[in-house]
Amino acid sequence: MNVLTRQGYHFEDLELGMEASFAKAVSAADVLSFAEVTGDRNPVHLDADYAAKTIFKEPIAHGMLTAGYISAVFGIEMPGPGRSMCRRP
């Protein structure tokens, strides 16, 4: 198993203007996998015919899946692996 080693920051080390990002194209397979893991099989996520009748017009990703990508920024990018948003002891 490969473990990524990245720069980590403590909360106190974060400064105004610092940035971090995470980019991912969400695939239908990602949405299906999330639905299987969570049990959230809402048809707006999985059924194109159903979703076509909604304001979205096509299947959409789960809100919590997208929130997980925000978590990835905090957990991997900034402050980084093994860090938390809490201050140093």
N, C-alpha and C positions, 0 to 999 in steps of 0.2 A: 504494500500500500504506500503510495506516495503522499507525503505530507508537505504542503506548501509552507515555506517559511517566508513570512512577510514582516515588514516593519509594523510594529505595534505602537500605539500611542496611549499614554495615560490620559485621563480626562484633563488634567492640568496642562498637558502638552498641546492640546487642541487650541488653535488660534483662529480668530475671525479671518475668513477668506480661504481657509483650507478646504479642499474639495475631495470627494471620493465618489466613485460611480460604479455601477454594475449594469451591464447590458446583456440582455437575453431575448431572443426571439421566442415567444411562447408558442409551442406547437400544439396541435390537437392531441398528440400523444401525451404531452405534459398535462393538459387539462384532464384527459381520461385517467392518467395515473393518479392525479390529485383526487379525482372523484372516487376512485377505487380505494385509496388510502383512507379518505375521510368519510366516505359513505354519502357525501353530498352529490346526489345524482339529479340535481335540479335540471330539467330539460333545457333551460336557457343556456346551459353550459355544454350540453351533449347532443341535442337534437336540432339539426339545422332547420327542419320544417317548423318546429315549434318556435325557435328563435326568430325565424323570418316574420312571424306574426307579432313580434314585440317591437318596442322602440329601437332595439339594437340592430334588428334585421339580419343578424348572424350570431352564431354562438359566441359567448364571451367567457373570458377566464374568470375563475372564482376570485372574489375580492381577497380572500385570505391567501391565495396563491401569490397574488401580487404583493401582499404585505410581507410574505416570506422573502421576496426579493429585496425589500427594504431591510429586512433583518440581515440579509447577506452582506449588505454594505457595512452595517455596524459590526458584524461578526468577522468579516474577512478583510475589508478595506480600511475602515476607520471607526473606532479606534484599532481594531484588528484582533487577530487570534489570541485567545487567552486573556483578553482585556475586557473591561466592562466600562460602562459609562459612570461608574462610581469613582470617587476619588481614591487615591492611594491611601493605604492605612497609615 
